[in-house]
Amino acid sequence: MRTVAFVAGVAAGMVMAGAALSKAYPDVPRRVSRDARKIVRCGKRMMCGMFE
């Protein structure tokens, strides 16, 4: 039972930290999505280059 409470507390802490970060830096979600698209593009290019 204590494990469930601990996991719930960790999850709640992560959500609160994410909300605080998002409020302090409103452009972070936009940067994250931009960087994720760049990582996917580079990853695809790298994978295609490995199999040629």
SULVENHU-V644690 format. One record per residue. N is the residue number from 1. PSI is psi in whole degrees, -180 to 180 (none if undefined). OMEGA is omega in whole degrees, 0 to 359 (NA if undefined). Layout:
N,PSI,OMEGA / N,PSI,OMEGA
This chain:
1,-36,179 / 2,-30,180 / 3,-42,180 / 4,-43,179 / 5,-39,179 / 6,-46,179 / 7,-41,178 / 8,-39,178 / 9,-41,178 / 10,-44,179 / 11,-43,179 / 12,-39,178 / 13,-39,178 / 14,-40,179 / 15,-44,180 / 16,-39,178 / 17,-41,178 / 18,-41,179 / 19,-41,179 / 20,-41,179 / 21,-42,180 / 22,-37,179 / 23,-37,181 / 24,-37,182 / 25,88,186 / 26,-19,181 / 27,0,182 / 28,-47,180 / 29,-37,179 / 30,-42,178 / 31,-41,181 / 32,-45,181 / 33,-38,178 / 34,-46,181 / 35,-35,179 / 36,-43,178 / 37,-40,179 / 38,-42,180 / 39,-41,180 / 40,-44,179 / 41,-47,181 / 42,-38,179 / 43,-42,178 / 44,-44,180 / 45,-41,180 / 46,-43,180 / 47,-41,179 / 48,-37,179 / 49,-28,180 / 50,-31,186 / 51,4,178 / 52,none,NA
